[in-house]
Amino acid sequence: MTNKIIRTILYPVLVIGITAGLLSAAYAATNSNIHPEAKWAWSTNAGWINFNPPDGGVTVCDDHLEGYAWGENVGWIRLGTYTGGGAHTYGNTSAVDYGVNRGEDGALSGYAWGTDVGWINFSPDDGGVTIDPLSGDFSGYAWGENVGWINFNRSGPVPYKVSLLLYRVYLSLVIKGA
């Protein structure tokens, strides 16, 4: 009986521990917590924007975003000037303190910058981008004067989205009952 209880408790803890270790190794290797298969946003003027490219990547922290997205037609887009992880809020008051903040409700605000595209607003008047707290999926639209609207989630004939890696692994563990 005791062995059964130990196996019942130990197995899920072991699976979660190994998964967390693998995820942290993957995170360190890619410097991004964006899902490798759900990493695309689309702009009619800029084309595909990759939030988890091989030589960069966006990291979503509890209160801000860091790192770089890549667009073949527009080059690198920097999501913020801060690179330390942990807690941080961008002031968006100057060219040295810009970036994308994340509210407790998942709403993004602030500005990204690309040398070839200029400023990209993540909370424009007629749009806005949010991250669903349960699924980790991005949704909505950012706006850049030089690139137009950037869509983060679309279903239909050519579906695409940007989504967090950790949420998807956690949800699959919960669904499988690990």
Secondary structure, 3 states (H helix, E strand, C coil): CHHHHHHHHHHHHHHHHHHHHHHHHHHHHHCCCEEEEEEEEEECCCEEEECCCCCCEEEECCCEEEEEEEECCCEEEECECCCCCCCCCCCCCCCCCCEEEECCCCEEEEEEEECCCEEEECCCCCCEEEECCCCCEEEEEEEECCCEEEECEECCCCCEEEEEHHHHHHHHHHHHCC
